[in-house]
Amino acid sequence: MQGSSGAEISTGMARRISVFDWSTTALGEKATWPQSLKTAVDIMLGCGFPAALWAGDRSVTLYNDAYAALLNGRDDLGGAGLGALEPASAPLASAIEESWRGKALTFEDQPLLFPGEQSADGRRFTLSCSPVRDEVGAVAAVLVILSETTERAHAGQSLNLMVAELQHRVRNILAVIRSIVSRSAETSDTVEDLSAHLDGRLAALARTQVLLTRSPGAGVDLESLIRDELLAQVADEDRIVIEGPEVLLHPKAAEVMTLAVHELATNATKYGALATALGHIDIGWTVGEGGWIDFKWRESGVKVAAAAPRRVGFGSVLVEQRVPYELMGTGALAFAPGGVQCEISFPLTPIPSVLQSDARER
């Protein structure tokens, strides 16, 4: 669990997971968990729906507060197997098994019987089952998110779009995590570098996911996103100017911009404008005709621009490659005299990217 995740501090299950003696389970001490598992737990805890995670070879159980409420006081934390879902029908068990093989599936209108309930005839759930991959790409856990569909079944009102969107978001975020891990490994010289890079990048991504899952459909405010990332870097706000109209970012744009601002802030803190007493950062954006946003990050006061990296790093790839492919926009990053100059433009209306997991082939 990331130290920056509000979920870890504010919810009961987050506290329980934090203090639980995991050395008694197949997962081992929490300090030894891979970063991919810690991030999956962060996302699960921030999810607004009941969610459970079965991790490791013995399917050790973790879950959030909403799922705990379904257990009616029973404690499945740290147990092996599927716990409350163990008595579920054969098709559900088959769906979860498929997720262990790497497939993301949705299982609709499944009757489930939770502890203390006599009959599940009138209570149904739709489940989204997604694999969680570790740092080498192997499936290390399965994340299951539940949405009760009882009212839909009785009243004929469909929640399919909501569940499909949630499944799509979980599937895509796991793909993003895998990309971050892979690229971070390519650009890290030591294990310590890799650990530090992953911790910061995945923590930034987790912060965005908590906002998205707690306010589905509302979008993420760009200015708040920028200030949160600068605060996470302990930046001196007196030397930073932020100007721009109110803008709400759709989920994919929020993910990409969070990572971009994180990389820019990290570089500024270590090597750029915030690493020198004379440095200054101007951050601004405008929205033009057609709903395109033009975001600019300008550093000044950096004496030596020769500190540009000797190789293409994660930040450059993110701005110059992921923005065009994932946001259908443009991105440029330059180490100019005086400091880093970055410009990112993309349409505020979401357009299916070529990397979207369910996008049609072109």
C-alpha positions as CSV (number, residue, x, y, z in Angstrom):
1,M,0.0,0.0,0.0
2,Q,1.4,3.4,-0.9
3,G,2.0,5.8,2.0
4,S,0.4,8.6,-0.1
5,S,-2.9,6.7,-0.5
6,G,-5.7,8.3,1.4
7,A,-7.5,5.0,1.5
8,E,-4.8,3.4,3.7
9,I,-5.4,6.0,6.4
10,S,-9.2,6.5,6.2
11,T,-10.8,3.1,5.9
12,G,-11.2,0.2,8.3
13,M,-10.0,-2.5,6.0
14,A,-6.9,-0.4,5.0
15,R,-5.9,-0.2,8.6
16,R,-6.5,-3.9,9.1
17,I,-4.4,-4.8,6.0
18,S,-1.7,-2.5,7.2
19,V,-1.4,-4.1,10.7
20,F,-2.2,-7.7,9.7
21,D,0.5,-10.3,10.3
22,W,1.1,-11.4,6.7
23,S,4.0,-13.6,7.7
24,T,1.4,-16.2,8.7
25,T,0.2,-16.4,5.1
26,A,1.7,-17.5,1.8
27,L,2.3,-13.9,0.9
28,G,4.9,-13.4,3.6
29,E,5.9,-10.1,5.2
30,K,4.2,-7.0,3.7
31,A,7.6,-5.4,3.2
32,T,8.5,-8.1,0.8
33,W,5.5,-7.7,-1.4
34,P,6.2,-6.7,-5.0
35,Q,5.2,-3.2,-6.0
36,S,2.5,-4.5,-8.4
37,L,0.7,-6.2,-5.5
38,K,0.9,-3.1,-3.3
39,T,-0.6,-1.0,-6.1
40,A,-3.4,-3.5,-6.8
41,V,-4.3,-3.3,-3.1
42,D,-4.3,0.5,-3.2
43,I,-6.7,0.4,-6.2
44,M,-8.9,-2.2,-4.5
45,L,-9.2,-0.1,-1.3
46,G,-10.1,3.0,-3.3
47,C,-12.8,1.2,-5.3
48,G,-16.3,2.4,-4.6
49,F,-17.7,-1.1,-5.2
50,P,-17.2,-4.3,-3.1
51,A,-13.9,-5.7,-4.3
52,A,-11.7,-8.6,-3.3
53,L,-8.2,-9.6,-4.3
54,W,-6.9,-13.2,-4.2
55,A,-3.1,-13.1,-4.4
56,G,-0.4,-15.7,-4.7
57,D,-0.4,-19.4,-5.3
58,R,-2.8,-20.1,-2.5
59,S,-5.2,-17.3,-3.3
60,V,-4.7,-15.3,-0.1
61,T,-7.7,-13.1,0.5
62,L,-7.8,-9.3,0.8
63,Y,-10.8,-7.0,0.4
64,N,-12.1,-3.5,0.9
65,D,-14.8,-2.1,3.3
66,A,-17.7,-2.5,0.9
67,Y,-16.9,-6.2,0.5
68,A,-16.4,-6.6,4.3
69,A,-20.0,-5.4,4.7
70,L,-21.2,-8.3,2.6
71,L,-19.5,-10.8,5.0
72,N,-21.8,-9.7,7.8
73,G,-19.1,-9.9,10.5
74,R,-17.2,-13.0,9.2
75,D,-13.4,-12.5,8.8
76,D,-11.9,-13.9,5.6
77,L,-8.8,-11.6,5.6
78,G,-5.6,-13.6,5.0
79,G,-7.5,-16.8,4.4
80,A,-6.7,-19.2,1.5
81,G,-9.2,-19.9,-1.2
82,L,-12.2,-17.8,-2.3
83,G,-13.8,-17.5,1.1
84,A,-17.4,-16.2,0.8
85,L,-17.5,-17.0,-2.9
86,E,-16.4,-20.6,-2.4
87,P,-20.0,-21.9,-2.6
88,A,-20.6,-20.0,-5.8
89,S,-21.8,-21.7,-8.9
90,A,-19.5,-23.6,-11.3
91,P,-19.6,-20.9,-14.0
92,L,-18.3,-18.3,-11.5
93,A,-15.5,-20.6,-10.4
94,S,-14.7,-21.2,-14.0
95,A,-14.6,-17.4,-14.7
96,I,-12.2,-16.8,-11.9
97,E,-10.0,-19.6,-13.1
98,E,-9.9,-18.0,-16.5
99,S,-8.7,-14.8,-14.9
100,W,-5.8,-16.8,-13.4
101,R,-4.9,-17.7,-17.0
102,G,-4.8,-14.0,-18.0
103,K,-8.3,-13.3,-19.2
104,A,-10.5,-10.4,-18.0
105,L,-14.1,-11.5,-17.8
106,T,-17.5,-10.2,-16.7
107,F,-19.9,-12.6,-15.1
108,E,-23.4,-11.1,-15.0
109,D,-26.4,-11.6,-12.6
110,Q,-24.7,-14.3,-10.5
111,P,-26.7,-15.4,-7.4
112,L,-24.5,-15.3,-4.4
113,L,-25.0,-16.4,-0.8
114,F,-23.0,-14.5,1.8
115,P,-22.6,-15.4,5.5
116,G,-25.8,-15.2,7.5
117,E,-28.0,-15.2,4.5
118,Q,-30.5,-18.1,4.1
119,S,-31.3,-17.8,0.4
120,A,-29.7,-16.0,-2.5
121,D,-32.7,-16.4,-4.8
122,G,-33.5,-12.7,-4.8
123,R,-30.0,-11.3,-4.6
124,R,-27.7,-11.2,-7.6
125,F,-24.4,-9.6,-8.5
126,T,-22.4,-8.9,-11.6
127,L,-18.7,-9.6,-11.2
128,S,-15.7,-8.2,-13.1
129,C,-12.7,-10.6,-12.9
130,S,-9.3,-9.2,-13.9
131,P,-5.8,-10.6,-13.7
132,V,-3.1,-8.7,-11.8
133,R,0.3,-9.2,-13.4
134,D,3.6,-9.0,-11.5
135,E,6.8,-7.3,-12.6
136,V,7.7,-10.0,-15.1
137,G,4.2,-10.2,-16.6
138,A,3.0,-13.3,-14.8
139,V,-0.5,-13.4,-13.3
140,A,0.1,-13.0,-9.5
141,A,-3.5,-12.3,-8.3
142,V,-7.1,-11.9,-9.4
143,L,-9.1,-8.8,-8.7
144,V,-12.9,-9.3,-8.5
145,I,-15.3,-6.3,-8.3
146,L,-18.9,-6.9,-7.5
147,S,-22.0,-4.8,-8.4
148,E,-25.3,-5.8,-7.0
149,T,-27.8,-6.2,-9.9
150,T,-30.8,-7.3,-7.8
151,E,-32.8,-4.1,-8.5
152,R,-32.0,-4.3,-12.1
153,A,-33.2,-7.9,-12.3
154,H,-36.5,-6.9,-10.6
155,A,-37.1,-3.5,-12.1
156,G,-35.6,-4.0,-15.5
157,Q,-33.1,-1.2,-15.1
158,S,-29.7,-2.1,-16.5
159,L,-26.3,-1.4,-14.9
160,N,-24.4,-3.0,-17.7
161,L,-22.8,0.2,-18.9
162,M,-21.5,1.0,-15.5
163,V,-20.1,-2.4,-14.9
164,A,-18.6,-2.5,-18.4
165,E,-16.9,0.9,-17.8
166,L,-15.6,-0.4,-14.5
167,Q,-14.2,-3.5,-16.1
168,H,-12.7,-1.5,-18.9
169,R,-11.0,0.9,-16.4
170,V,-9.6,-2.0,-14.3
171,R,-8.3,-3.8,-17.4
172,N,-6.7,-0.7,-18.7
173,I,-5.1,0.4,-15.4
174,L,-3.5,-3.0,-15.0
175,A,-2.1,-2.6,-18.5
176,V,-0.7,0.8,-17.6
177,I,0.9,-0.6,-14.4
178,R,2.6,-3.3,-16.5
179,S,3.9,-0.6,-18.9
180,I,5.2,1.5,-16.1
181,V,7.0,-1.5,-14.5
182,S,8.5,-2.5,-17.9
183,R,9.7,1.0,-18.9
184,S,11.0,1.8,-15.4
185,A,13.1,-1.4,-15.5
186,E,14.6,-0.3,-18.9
187,T,15.7,3.1,-17.6
188,S,16.9,2.1,-14.1
189,D,20.6,1.3,-13.5
190,T,20.2,-0.3,-10.1
191,V,17.5,-2.1,-8.1
192,E,17.4,0.9,-5.8
193,D,16.7,3.2,-8.7
194,L,14.0,0.9,-10.0
195,S,12.3,0.7,-6.6
196,A,12.3,4.5,-6.2
197,H,11.0,5.1,-9.7
198,L,8.2,2.6,-9.3
199,D,7.2,3.8,-5.9
200,G,6.7,7.4,-7.1
201,R,5.0,6.6,-10.4
202,L,2.7,4.0,-9.1
203,A,1.8,6.2,-6.1
204,A,0.9,9.0,-8.5
205,L,-1.2,6.6,-10.6
206,A,-3.0,5.2,-7.4
207,R,-3.9,8.8,-6.3
208,T,-5.7,9.3,-9.7
209,Q,-7.5,6.0,-9.5
210,V,-8.9,6.8,-6.0
211,L,-10.3,10.1,-7.4
212,L,-11.8,8.4,-10.4
213,T,-13.4,5.5,-8.5
214,R,-14.9,7.8,-5.8
215,S,-16.4,10.3,-8.3
216,P,-17.3,8.1,-11.4
217,G,-18.2,10.3,-14.4
218,A,-17.2,13.5,-12.7
219,G,-13.7,13.7,-14.2
220,V,-10.6,15.0,-12.5
221,D,-9.9,18.7,-12.0
222,L,-6.6,19.5,-13.8
223,E,-5.5,22.2,-11.4
224,S,-6.1,20.0,-8.3
225,L,-4.2,17.2,-10.1
226,I,-1.2,19.5,-10.6
227,R,-1.2,20.8,-7.1
228,D,-1.5,17.3,-5.6
229,E,1.5,16.1,-7.5
230,L,3.6,19.2,-6.6
231,L,2.6,18.7,-3.0
232,A,3.7,15.1,-3.1
233,Q,7.1,16.3,-4.3
234,V,7.3,18.8,-1.4
235,A,7.7,21.6,-3.9
236,D,8.2,25.3,-2.9
237,E,4.9,26.7,-4.2
238,D,6.2,30.3,-3.9
239,R,8.3,29.7,-7.0
240,I,5.5,28.2,-9.0
241,V,2.7,30.0,-11.0
242,I,-0.3,28.0,-12.1
243,E,-2.8,29.6,-14.4
244,G,-5.6,28.2,-16.5
245,P,-9.4,27.8,-16.8
246,E,-11.3,25.1,-15.0
247,V,-10.8,21.8,-16.9
248,L,-12.1,18.3,-16.0
249,L,-10.1,15.5,-17.5
250,H,-11.6,12.2,-18.6
251,P,-10.0,9.0,-17.0
252,K,-7.4,8.3,-19.6
253,A,-6.3,11.9,-19.8
254,A,-6.1,12.1,-16.0
255,E,-3.9,9.0,-15.9
256,V,-1.5,10.3,-18.5
257,M,-1.4,13.9,-17.2
258,T,-0.8,12.7,-13.6
259,L,2.2,10.7,-14.7
260,A,3.5,13.5,-16.9
261,V,3.3,16.1,-14.1
262,H,4.8,13.6,-11.7
263,E,7.8,13.1,-14.0
264,L,8.2,16.9,-14.6
265,A,8.0,17.7,-10.9
266,T,10.4,14.9,-10.0
267,N,13.0,16.2,-12.6
268,A,12.5,19.8,-11.4
269,T,13.1,18.8,-7.8
270,K,16.2,16.7,-8.5
271,Y,17.9,18.6,-11.4
272,G,15.8,21.5,-12.5
273,A,14.1,24.7,-11.4
274,L,13.3,23.5,-7.8
275,A,16.9,22.3,-7.3
276,T,18.3,25.8,-7.5
277,A,17.5,28.9,-5.4
278,L,16.9,31.0,-8.6
279,G,14.6,28.5,-10.3
280,H,11.0,29.2,-11.3
281,I,8.2,27.2,-13.0
282,D,5.3,28.6,-15.0
283,I,2.4,26.2,-15.6
284,G,-0.5,27.2,-17.7
285,W,-3.1,25.9,-20.1
286,T,-5.7,27.2,-22.5
287,V,-8.7,25.5,-24.2
288,G,-9.1,26.4,-27.9
289,E,-11.8,25.8,-30.5
290,G,-12.8,22.2,-30.9
291,G,-12.2,21.5,-27.3
292,W,-8.4,21.0,-27.5
293,I,-6.3,21.8,-24.4
294,D,-2.8,23.3,-24.8
295,F,-0.8,22.6,-21.6
296,K,2.6,24.3,-21.0
297,W,5.3,23.7,-18.4
298,R,8.1,26.3,-18.5
299,E,11.2,26.3,-16.2
300,S,13.6,29.2,-15.8
301,G,16.6,30.1,-13.8
302,V,18.4,26.8,-14.3
303,K,22.0,27.7,-15.1
304,V,23.1,24.5,-16.9
305,A,20.8,23.0,-19.5
306,A,23.5,20.4,-20.3
307,A,21.9,18.3,-17.6
308,A,19.7,16.8,-20.2
309,P,19.6,13.0,-19.9
310,R,22.0,10.9,-21.9
311,R,19.2,8.5,-22.9
312,V,15.5,8.7,-23.6
313,G,13.8,8.3,-20.2
314,F,10.3,7.5,-19.0
315,G,9.2,11.2,-19.0
316,S,10.2,11.7,-22.7
317,V,8.5,8.5,-23.8
318,L,5.4,9.5,-21.8
319,V,5.1,13.0,-23.3
320,E,6.2,12.3,-26.9
321,Q,4.8,8.8,-27.4
322,R,2.0,8.0,-25.0
323,V,0.2,11.4,-25.5
324,P,-0.1,10.9,-29.3
325,Y,-1.1,7.2,-29.0
326,E,-3.3,7.3,-25.9
327,L,-4.8,10.8,-26.1
328,M,-4.6,11.3,-29.9
329,G,-2.7,14.5,-29.3
330,T,0.8,15.9,-29.4
331,G,3.6,16.2,-26.9
332,A,7.1,17.8,-26.9
333,L,9.7,17.8,-24.1
334,A,13.0,19.8,-24.5
335,F,15.9,20.6,-22.2
336,A,16.3,24.2,-23.3
337,P,18.6,27.0,-21.9
338,G,17.1,28.0,-18.5
339,G,15.3,24.7,-17.9
340,V,12.8,22.1,-19.1
341,Q,10.1,23.2,-21.6
342,C,7.2,20.9,-22.1
343,E,4.0,21.3,-24.2
344,I,1.1,18.8,-24.3
345,S,-2.0,19.2,-26.5
346,F,-5.0,16.8,-26.8
347,P,-8.8,16.8,-27.2
348,L,-10.8,17.0,-24.0
349,T,-13.4,14.8,-25.5
350,P,-12.1,11.2,-25.2
351,I,-11.2,9.4,-28.4
352,P,-10.5,5.7,-28.5
353,S,-6.7,5.3,-28.5
354,V,-4.8,2.7,-30.5
355,L,-3.6,1.2,-27.2
356,Q,-7.1,0.9,-25.7
357,S,-7.7,-2.7,-24.8
358,D,-11.1,-2.9,-26.4
359,A,-10.6,-0.5,-29.3
360,R,-11.3,-1.7,-32.8
361,E,-8.5,-2.4,-35.1
362,R,-7.8,0.4,-37.6
